Amino acid sequence: MAEGYKVLDLAATGVEFAPWATEVENDQLTLHTVALSEDRILTAMFSSKEKQANVTFTFDQVDAFRVLDEGGLLELWAASAEKARPAQTTFRVRGHMWQKESPLAWIHGTEEPYFSYMIATDWDCLEVISRNPPHTKVGPESS
């Protein structure tokens, strides 16, 4: 490393959680589809067991996203056992290994410094780096 350059370590202080209030923040969701348009708009559709309805999250200005199974989230689940996360299903997070591995995605990508949006289900989880909070729409189940 050249002298004078500082390594940016966004995970140095460990995992931190922050609230992200939604109508489904503690519902049991199932992920159905995730689509990213050419203009960086990400649409994710889930179904809510509690509401018996589809839930659509629409993020604009998406800089990065990832879909993980529960095994890819062991670090977050261990951290939430020590410091309770604010909700079961929708919350914000920072200071985890994805930030350590890919810090540039967070530099200009979030409304509040370095937090991503997380939607956690029993099987799949969606994490999104976006400059703006998403629009959430709860509607009836499709027949």
C-alpha positions in Angstrom: 0.0 0.0 0.0 1.3 3.4 -0.9 2.1 5.8 1.9 -0.6 8.4 2.7 -3.5 6.1 1.7 -5.9 4.9 4.4 -7.7 1.6 4.1 -11.5 2.1 4.6 -12.8 -0.5 6.9 -16.6 -0.1 7.3 -16.8 -3.2 9.4 -14.2 -2.1 12.0 -16.9 -1.4 14.6 -18.9 -4.6 14.0 -22.4 -5.2 13.0 -25.0 -2.4 13.8 -28.7 -2.6 13.2 -31.1 0.3 12.7 -34.9 0.4 12.3 -36.7 0.4 9.0 -40.4 0.7 9.7 -42.7 -1.0 7.2 -46.2 -2.6 7.3 -44.5 -6.0 7.3 -41.5 -5.4 9.6 -42.4 -8.5 11.6 -44.4 -10.6 9.1 -43.3 -14.0 7.8 -42.5 -13.2 4.1 -41.6 -15.5 1.2 -39.5 -14.1 -1.7 -41.0 -14.6 -5.2 -39.2 -12.3 -7.7 -36.4 -9.8 -7.9 -35.9 -7.7 -11.0 -33.5 -4.9 -11.8 -34.3 -2.5 -14.6 -31.7 -0.7 -16.8 -32.3 2.6 -14.9 -31.3 0.9 -11.5 -34.9 0.4 -10.2 -35.1 -2.9 -8.3 -38.5 -4.5 -7.7 -38.9 -7.4 -5.3 -42.1 -9.2 -4.7 -42.8 -11.2 -1.5 -45.9 -12.8 -0.1 -46.9 -12.1 3.5 -48.4 -15.0 5.5 -49.9 -12.6 8.1 -51.5 -10.2 5.6 -52.4 -12.9 3.0 -51.2 -10.4 0.5 -48.4 -9.7 -1.9 -45.8 -7.2 -0.8 -43.8 -5.3 -3.4 -40.7 -3.2 -2.5 -39.5 -0.8 -5.2 -36.1 0.7 -4.7 -34.8 3.5 -7.0 -31.1 4.4 -7.4 -29.9 1.0 -6.5 -26.1 0.7 -6.3 -25.9 -3.0 -5.3 -28.0 -5.8 -4.1 -27.6 -9.5 -3.1 -30.0 -12.4 -2.4 -28.7 -14.8 0.2 -30.0 -18.0 1.8 -30.0 -18.2 5.5 -26.5 -19.8 5.6 -25.0 -16.6 4.1 -26.3 -14.6 7.0 -24.7 -16.4 9.9 -22.7 -13.3 10.8 -25.9 -11.2 11.0 -27.8 -13.7 13.0 -25.0 -14.1 15.5 -24.8 -10.3 15.9 -28.5 -10.1 16.4 -28.3 -12.6 19.2 -25.9 -10.2 21.0 -27.6 -6.9 20.0 -31.2 -7.4 19.1 -32.2 -6.1 15.7 -35.1 -3.7 15.7 -37.5 -6.0 13.7 -37.6 -9.6 12.5 -38.2 -8.9 8.8 -37.3 -5.4 7.7 -34.3 -3.5 9.2 -31.2 -1.7 8.2 -27.6 -3.0 8.8 -24.0 -2.0 8.5 -20.6 -3.1 9.7 -20.8 -6.7 8.3 -18.4 -8.6 6.0 -20.1 -7.5 2.7 -19.0 -3.9 3.6 -15.5 -5.1 4.4 -15.3 -7.0 1.1 -16.9 -4.3 -1.1 -16.6 -0.9 0.7 -17.0 1.2 -2.5 -20.6 0.2 -2.9 -21.5 2.1 0.3 -19.6 5.3 -0.3 -22.3 7.1 -2.2 -25.0 4.5 -2.0 -27.1 5.1 1.1 -29.4 7.6 2.7 -27.8 7.3 6.1 -24.1 6.5 6.1 -23.3 3.0 5.2 -26.6 1.3 6.1 -28.2 -1.2 3.7 -31.8 -2.3 3.6 -32.5 -5.9 4.6 -35.6 -8.0 4.0 -35.2 -11.3 5.9 -37.3 -14.4 5.3 -37.1 -17.9 6.6 -35.2 -19.0 3.5 -34.0 -16.1 1.4 -32.9 -12.6 2.3 -32.6 -9.5 0.1 -30.0 -6.8 1.0 -30.1 -3.6 -1.0 -27.8 -0.6 -1.1 -30.0 2.3 -2.3 -29.8 6.1 -1.9 -33.5 6.2 -1.0 -35.8 4.1 1.1 -38.1 1.9 -1.1 -41.8 2.3 -1.8 -43.7 -0.5 -0.2 -47.1 -1.7 -1.5 -49.2 -4.3 0.1 -52.0 -5.8 -2.1 -54.2 -8.8 -2.4 -52.7 -12.2 -3.4 -52.8 -13.0 -7.1 -55.1 -15.8 -8.1 
